[in-house]
Amino acid sequence: MNAFSHPSADPGFEEAGGSPGGRRVGGGLADQFDLRRLSNMFRRRLRLFGAIAGLVFIAVVLVTMTATPMYTATANVMLDTRREQVTNVEAVLSGLPADSSVVDTEVEIIKSRRLAERVVNALQLDKDPEFNPALGSPGPVAALTGAVSGAIAAVRPQEVQDSAVAEQKAQERVVDSVLRGLSVRRSGLTYVINVSFEAESAPKAATIANKFAELYLLEQLEAKFDATQQATTWLNSRLEGLRDQVLAAEASVQQYRIANNLLSAAGTNLTEQEISNYNMTLSQARAQVAEDEARLNTARSQLARGSTGDDLGEALSSPVITQLRQQRASVSARVADLQGRYGERHPEMLTANRQLTDIDAQIQAEIQRIISNLEAKVQVSRQRASAIGGSLSSARGALAGNNQAQVRLNELERTAEASRTLYESYLNRYKETSSQQGIETSDARVVSQATIPTGQSSPKVPLNLALGLVLALGAGVAAVVLAEMLDAGLATAEDVEQRLDVSYLGAIPLLASVAEGKISSPIDYVIEKPLSSFAEAFRNLRASVTYSRLGEPVKVVAITSSLPGEGKTTTSVCLARSAAQQGLRVVLVDCDLRRRSVNRLFGAEPTRGLIEVLAGEASLEEVLTTDQVTGARLLPLAKSSLTPKDVFGSAAMDRLLDELRRTYDLVILDTAPVLPVADTRVLAPKADVVVFLAHWRKTPQHAIEAAFRLLSGTGAHLAGVALTQVDMKQQSKYGYGDPGYYYAEYKKYYVS
């Protein structure tokens, strides 16, 4: 923290710190873990530690002895990763995969409220007083809790609840009670789940644990059955819609075919079949035309070359010509015979020649008829081919129109086919799903059922006592640590230097802790026992103050504190007497206008004092008194010295201090506390150093810091902090490393 001056710094506000001589305490080994320091802490808090630890241990013992014996039964359930394949059909709800997270999920399902509710309903646990507190007589704790709850409910506005809501709340409380007794955990990294239940009765614990395992398997089966049932119902409803879609799509295809004359047979369009037939017939007709024209042209060519037509192919195949040729051959044979017998002019010869001529004429006529027939056949073949070509052109025109309509037909057919395919897939899935009903199997099985436990699971007396002992020790340690943390007082030099960041000037013992026999007042004891540890403390304090400002003389010392009752006046008087005994010229100035404690210690009540000197109503020599024992001079305060004027900030006070500094070796100013009175803030900068006193383990650190903040910026030089009224017998439990810690070892060095 920022103090208002450093002992060795220039005048003005600076950061104080360090012990006399510039050595700082608190670094290095002082900050390290110290068993002896901890031991001292427990020594001084031993009663607190024992009380808290004893109370906690007794409470644990009482709770253990009065606790109701509980029994735990465990059923083992294993997730079966094997699959039973009755049918080669994919299940609606697939089995559980062999995954670690799946096992953890199933553990949470067993611990779910839904399963607990089913167990409660199956075993009617709502009628069991163990799980339904409303049915049993409340214990003292429950009665007290109920009374408090009733009092709170009486203050709150009443809520109107119907019987159904109240019954539901009661049921939920029963479920909560059952869940508190349930313990579900995975056995290592296996697929086995341990389902444990704790109850007041051993058979009841086994029954409930087995019921949890049984209903868990049943819930798996129900989940699969419900999934299959829902899938079947949905598929059935979906099939009805798809069936209507298929019928409508196919009807649209047929209606479009009829409307656009896209009828077909054997998968082929009728128009295409007609064109195919026309193409085939046209080819045949054209071949026939070519054949007929070839025959006609051949016949004409033969006739043009001078043929009589006998050698024509049609003539050769004509039965009429064949017959006529036979007749001609017969007549020719007769003519030859008659010619040889009768000559050319014989009547029979002439008749035979006329017959031969007539037959030849008939043959020629028949040949002409054949040629004419060939010409007619050619004409007919040509007309037939032309007619077939026309029909083919008409059919092709119809086919072009059909092809345009075929685009829309193809779309309708694709739609119908898609609907038909979807319908068939749903129909197949519906049949598969329907076949699965009744063959669902659970994904888990009970490895071993819970048996009735032979011994109670809680309370475990040895374990509870061991844990109670540990808890008691921990509570005791925590209490000690908390007490130390809440202890805002200062006990050692280390506390002063580390927590306040100022120098430690010394400790003033509590006289009762160092004196033996009859004890006089502290200011007399320092005279009566000049070689005592009590008197030595003031010599140490004067030495610390003298060397608090290295290189600068220290004559005017202001002694103050944050609060009243911290021993300022006693310390001031004892310090003045101790210094006077050593031959120093000492003057003690009482600057506490409200208390005037110096007068009370010396048992005097002067009529004039410091205020009168500052006001010029009396001289310094007239007011100063002398301590007859030591020769120290006293500048007291008269009874009527309280004044609203700022006497310490006046020039007269400055002149007085200058005069005292010239005359005396040590000027001690017994000032008022800093927090309640502003006088010290005015007077402190006028002194060479300020000695700040703190009551050992009493003065709060925050009070001292608040006083430091009030003095900061005044230009006062803080020599450090001295602890007063230190119990040297108890200091050995606090000040490890502090001089007081070793008091028991060196106290015989002093003369009591």
HELIX and SHEET records of a PDB file:
HELIX    1   1 PRO A   20  GLY A   22  5                                   3    
HELIX    2   2 GLY A   28  ASP A   31  5                                   4    
HELIX    3   3 LEU A   35  ARG A   44  1                                  10    
HELIX    4   4 LEU A   46  THR A   66  1                                  21    
HELIX    5   5 SER A  100  ILE A  110  1                                  11    
HELIX    6   6 ARG A  113  LEU A  123  1                                  11    
HELIX    7   7 LEU A  125  LYS A  127  5                                   3    
HELIX    8   8 PRO A  133  LEU A  135  5                                   3    
HELIX    9   9 PRO A  140  VAL A  155  1                                  16    
HELIX   10  10 SER A  163  GLY A  181  1                                  19    
HELIX   11  11 ALA A  202  ALA A  259  1                                  58    
HELIX   12  12 LEU A  270  ALA A  304  1                                  35    
HELIX   13  13 GLY A  313  SER A  317  1                                   5    
HELIX   14  14 PRO A  319  ARG A  341  1                                  23    
HELIX   15  15 PRO A  347  GLN A  436  1                                  90    
HELIX   16  16 VAL A  461  LEU A  486  1                                  26    
HELIX   17  17 ALA A  493  ARG A  499  1                                   7    
HELIX   18  18 LEU A  511  VAL A  514  1                                   4    
HELIX   19  19 PRO A  522  GLU A  528  1                                   7    
HELIX   20  20 SER A  533  THR A  546  1                                  14    
HELIX   21  21 LYS A  568  GLN A  581  1                                  14    
HELIX   22  22 SER A  597  PHE A  602  1                                   6    
HELIX   23  23 LEU A  610  ALA A  615  1                                   6    
HELIX   24  24 LEU A  620  VAL A  623  1                                   4    
HELIX   25  25 ALA A  651  THR A  663  1                                  13    
HELIX   26  26 ASP A  679  LEU A  683  1                                   5    
HELIX   27  27 ALA A  684  LYS A  686  5                                   3    
HELIX   28  28 GLN A  701  LEU A  711  1                                  11    
HELIX   29  29 MET A  728  GLN A  731  1                                   4    
HELIX   30  30 PRO A  739  TYR A  742  5                                   4    
HELIX   31  31 TYR A  743  TYR A  746  1                                   4    
HELIX   32  32 LYS A  747  TYR A  749  5                                   3    
SHEET    1   A 4 LEU A 182  ARG A 186  0                                        
SHEET    2   A 4 VAL A 192  ALA A 199 -1                                        
SHEET    3   A 4 TYR A  71  LEU A  79 -1                                        
SHEET    4   A 4 ALA A 444  SER A 448 -1                                        
SHEET    1   B 2 SER A 264  ALA A 265  0                                        
SHEET    2   B 2 THR A 268  ASN A 269 -1                                        
SHEET    1   C 8 TYR A 504  PRO A 509  0                                        
SHEET    2   C 8 LEU A 718  VAL A 726  1                                        
SHEET    3   C 8 VAL A 689  HIS A 695  1                                        
SHEET    4   C 8 VAL A 556  SER A 561  1                                        
SHEET    5   C 8 LEU A 666  ASP A 670  1                                        
SHEET    6   C 8 VAL A 586  ASP A 590  1                                        
SHEET    7   C 8 ARG A 633  LEU A 635  1                                        
SHEET    8   C 8 THR A 625  THR A 626 -1                                        
END                                                                             
